[in-house]
Amino acid sequence: MLESLRNLKTSEIELRQQLPAPEGEWLIGRLLAKQGIANATWKARRLLIEYDADVFGSAEILSFLHSWGVRVAAVRVGMSSELI
């Protein structure tokens, strides 16, 4: 699947509250299951999501998070394809 991803972008999403480990791992699993998401990492109050912007956008990611009850404080969208 990753070979088909062409227009990779990264969004850093700051959450309003820290996620407990089980919830963070569950959230990453849900994100990685979505078509167009290349990679996702989570650390305390931050999500770093790499996605194919031709398939998915940061607005769709925010909508997805909102549907799961994850409250977002801020979003930074970048062009980098490297995740920490």
C-alpha positions as CSV (number, residue, x, y, z in Angstrom):
1,M,0.0,0.0,0.0
2,L,2.8,2.5,0.8
3,E,4.1,2.3,-2.8
4,S,0.8,4.0,-3.9
5,L,1.2,6.9,-1.6
6,R,2.6,9.9,-3.6
7,N,1.8,13.2,-2.0
8,L,3.0,12.7,1.5
9,K,2.4,15.4,4.1
10,T,2.7,15.4,7.9
11,S,0.5,17.0,10.4
12,E,1.5,17.5,14.1
13,I,-1.6,17.6,16.2
14,E,-1.6,18.8,19.8
15,L,-4.3,17.3,21.9
16,R,-6.2,19.2,24.7
17,Q,-5.4,16.4,27.2
18,Q,-2.9,13.6,27.5
19,L,-4.1,10.2,26.4
20,P,-3.5,7.2,28.6
21,A,-1.4,4.5,26.9
22,P,-4.2,2.1,26.0
23,E,-6.2,4.9,24.4
24,G,-3.2,6.3,22.5
25,E,-2.3,2.8,21.2
26,W,-5.9,2.2,20.2
27,L,-6.1,5.6,18.4
28,I,-2.9,4.9,16.4
29,G,-4.3,1.5,15.4
30,R,-7.4,3.2,14.1
31,L,-5.5,5.8,12.2
32,L,-3.1,3.2,10.6
33,A,-6.1,1.2,9.4
34,K,-7.4,4.2,7.3
35,Q,-6.5,4.2,3.7
36,G,-4.2,7.1,2.9
37,I,-2.5,7.2,6.3
38,A,1.2,6.2,5.9
39,N,2.3,6.4,9.5
40,A,1.3,7.7,12.8
41,T,3.0,8.2,16.2
42,W,1.7,9.3,19.5
43,K,3.4,10.8,22.6
44,A,1.5,12.1,25.5
45,R,-0.4,15.1,24.0
46,R,0.9,15.0,20.4
47,L,0.1,13.0,17.4
48,L,2.3,13.0,14.3
49,I,0.5,11.7,11.3
50,E,1.9,11.2,7.8
51,Y,-0.7,10.9,5.1
52,D,-1.2,11.0,1.3
53,A,-2.8,14.5,0.8
54,D,-4.3,13.3,-2.5
55,V,-6.5,10.8,-0.5
56,F,-6.8,12.5,2.9
57,G,-6.3,15.9,4.3
58,S,-5.8,17.5,7.8
59,A,-9.5,18.5,7.9
60,E,-10.5,14.8,7.4
61,I,-8.1,13.8,10.1
62,L,-9.6,16.3,12.5
63,S,-13.1,15.2,11.7
64,F,-12.0,11.6,12.2
65,L,-10.5,12.4,15.6
66,H,-13.6,14.4,16.6
67,S,-15.8,11.4,15.8
68,W,-13.7,9.4,18.3
69,G,-14.1,12.1,21.0
70,V,-10.4,13.2,20.7
71,R,-10.2,17.0,21.4
72,V,-7.6,18.9,19.4
73,A,-5.9,22.1,20.7
74,A,-3.7,22.9,17.7
75,V,-2.6,21.6,14.3
76,R,0.6,22.2,12.4
77,V,0.7,21.0,8.8
78,G,4.1,20.5,7.1
79,M,5.6,19.0,4.0
80,S,8.1,16.7,5.7
81,S,7.8,12.9,5.2
82,E,9.9,12.1,8.2
83,L,8.4,11.1,11.5
84,I,10.1,11.3,14.9
